[in-house]
Amino acid sequence: MKLTPQQLKDFDELGYIFLPDCFPKEEVEALRQASAEIFSQQREEIWREKSGAPRTAFACHTYNDACRLAAADARLIDPLEQLFGEQMYIHQFKINAKAAFTGDVWQWHQDFPTWQKDDGMPEARAMNIAVFLDDVMPINGPLMLVPRSHKTGALPSSHDTQTTAYPLWTLDNDTVSKLVEQNGIVAPTGKAGGVLMFHANLVHGSAGNITPYPRKIVYLTLSAVSNAITKPTRPEFIAHRDFTPVERAPAGALAELGQHATA
């Protein structure tokens, strides 16, 4: 899947693009069932909210077939190779769960400062791709983005280890307020199967979820092979050390898995 000239222009200007209906129902169902199975386990790669609700399952592509196929899906790899002009490797794969009623916040932040400070990533030649596993609505904690904020580069941030169960390099309120005053806030929403791609320096965050509607998202972080991390401080299941270019899964493999799961 290649991005159109207009999509490339929008990404350059705004720092993100949203692709609705990218993954059909049977593929989403395969990943939903995988996430339920994964979050039922007790593993060091699965982090939970202070309430005990699941928050993040790291590296599940290493032990779950549906996640393995999603991490190697051409629809996610091709656009990034198009943007960066070289092959990509998997820096991180995770499922983020914002549980019904108890899903916690994600503070305002950029991704690249964490990758740089915690993992030793040289440049912002990496990006998060989000695959919606549930309908993302204005009310169940959608990801909020500050358009054009990627043009500021990496901003000063502080290491927040208290707000949630997930330590994060976060931005202060004054910085966010100034950026929002200039550019506003958007919250891309859509049906399960939609895909959101956003720049590593795009400012983003999300509110808690107090609704009965869960919000699970697969995040694939791909980095240019020339941009391999140099000084990782986090476990390998969070910041991978295998810089081999990712090989694409066979077309239709995830859909076939989903058909078997629903048969």
WONORMO-V127126 format. One record per residue. PHI is phi as a letter, one per 20 degrees, with the letter a starting at -180 (999 if undefined). PSI is psi in whole degrees, -180 to 180 (NA if undefined). D_LAST is the distance of its C-alpha to the last C-alpha in Angstrom with 2 decimals. Layout:
PHI;PSI;D_LAST, PHI;PSI;D_LAST
This chain:
999;121;28.33, d;146;32.02, f;145;33.70, f;163;36.00, g;-37;39.75, f;-39;39.48, f;-40;36.71, f;-41;38.87, f;-44;41.83, f;-42;40.04, f;-43;38.89, f;-40;42.45, f;-46;43.96, e;-27;41.60, n;4;39.93, b;159;36.32, b;149;33.91, d;131;30.76, d;99;28.04, f;154;25.78, l;38;22.28, f;-39;22.26, d;124;18.66, f;172;16.01, g;-42;13.51, f;-32;10.48, f;-41;13.14, f;-41;14.63, f;-39;11.57, f;-41;11.36, f;-33;15.07, f;-47;15.05, f;-37;13.00, f;-43;15.35, f;-39;18.32, f;-43;17.65, f;-42;17.48, f;-48;20.53, f;-11;22.62, e;-9;22.21, e;161;24.17, d;103;27.92, c;156;28.94, f;-22;32.01, f;-9;29.98, d;116;28.64, d;147;31.35, c;157;31.60, f;168;33.73, f;-25;36.89, f;-13;35.09, n;-11;32.52, f;147;29.68, f;142;27.75, d;-54;29.40, b;134;28.52, d;109;26.43, e;150;28.21, l;28;27.20, f;-10;23.59, f;-13;22.94, e;-12;24.85, c;7;22.44, c;130;18.97, f;-43;17.02, f;-42;15.69, f;-37;19.29, g;-42;20.80, f;-38;19.16, f;-39;20.19, f;-17;23.67, d;23;24.02, e;129;22.74, f;-29;25.34, f;-22;25.11, e;-31;26.62, e;-45;28.94, g;-47;30.51, f;-35;32.13, f;-37;33.77, f;-34;35.12, f;-42;36.45, f;-42;38.13, e;-14;39.56, m;23;40.30, b;175;39.11, f;158;36.20, d;154;34.46, c;162;33.50, e;111;31.30, e;-38;33.72, b;147;31.20, c;134;27.53, b;161;26.56, d;123;24.47, e;127;26.83, d;129;25.91, d;94;28.13, f;150;27.22, g;135;27.71, m;-32;31.38, c;3;32.36, f;130;31.41, e;173;34.65, f;162;36.50, d;118;36.62, f;163;40.30, f;129;41.73, a;171;41.66, d;152;41.26, f;-41;38.97, f;-42;41.43, g;-36;44.15, f;-46;41.81, f;-35;40.72, f;-49;44.38, f;-39;45.98, e;-27;43.44, d;-13;42.14, m;36;45.02, f;126;43.23, f;-47;46.06, c;169;45.06, e;49;42.60, d;51;40.81, b;163;37.43, b;149;35.04, e;138;32.15, c;126;29.06, d;128;26.95, d;118;23.32, f;124;22.62, e;-19;19.53, c;164;20.76, f;127;22.98, e;117;26.43, d;165;29.08, f;-18;32.86, d;-13;32.67, d;40;30.22, m;47;32.12, f;157;31.53, f;128;33.12, d;134;36.64, c;146;38.35, d;102;42.02, g;146;42.21, m;-3;44.66, f;-17;45.19, f;-21;44.08, f;-11;47.40, f;-13;49.28, m;-168;48.06, f;126;47.46, e;156;49.17, g;137;50.88, b;163;48.54, c;153;48.85, e;109;46.69, e;114;45.18, d;7;44.11, d;-36;44.62, f;-45;42.70, c;-177;39.19, f;-1;37.64, d;113;37.27, f;139;40.58, b;145;41.05, e;113;43.87, d;163;44.48, e;150;46.80, e;163;49.59, f;-37;49.78, f;-43;52.69, f;-46;50.94, f;-42;47.83, f;-43;50.08, f;-42;52.02, f;-41;48.99, f;-36;47.41, f;-35;50.77, e;-36;50.80, c;-10;47.19, m;-173;45.40, c;139;41.88, c;155;38.57, c;90;35.17, g;127;32.39, c;160;29.65, r;177;26.48, f;159;22.83, g;138;20.19, o;-12;19.89, f;155;23.66, c;130;25.75, d;126;29.25, d;133;31.68, b;149;35.05, f;148;38.19, f;-21;39.00, d;11;42.15, f;128;40.74, f;131;41.62, b;165;38.69, a;178;37.67, b;149;35.76, e;170;36.68, f;166;35.12, d;108;32.32, d;13;33.52, e;170;30.94, f;2;27.90, d;112;25.73, f;161;24.60, c;98;24.98, d;139;23.21, c;133;24.06, e;132;23.48, d;121;26.91, d;120;27.58, d;113;31.32, d;140;32.53, c;147;36.19, f;141;38.34, g;-35;39.05, f;-7;42.76, d;27;42.23, g;145;41.12, f;151;42.05, d;-27;45.34, c;65;45.94, f;136;42.75, d;-13;43.46, e;161;39.94, g;156;37.58, f;-27;35.76, f;-13;32.37, e;-43;33.80, c;101;35.88, f;147;34.68, d;0;37.36, e;110;35.49, d;18;36.80, f;135;35.15, g;135;33.90, f;137;30.16, e;135;28.36, f;140;25.72, f;156;22.16, g;139;20.98, g;134;20.08, n;-2;16.41, f;-40;15.48, f;-39;14.28, f;-41;12.19, f;-41;10.58, f;-41;10.04, f;-36;8.59, f;-39;6.02, f;-36;5.12, f;-30;5.73, e;-4;3.82, f;NA;0.00
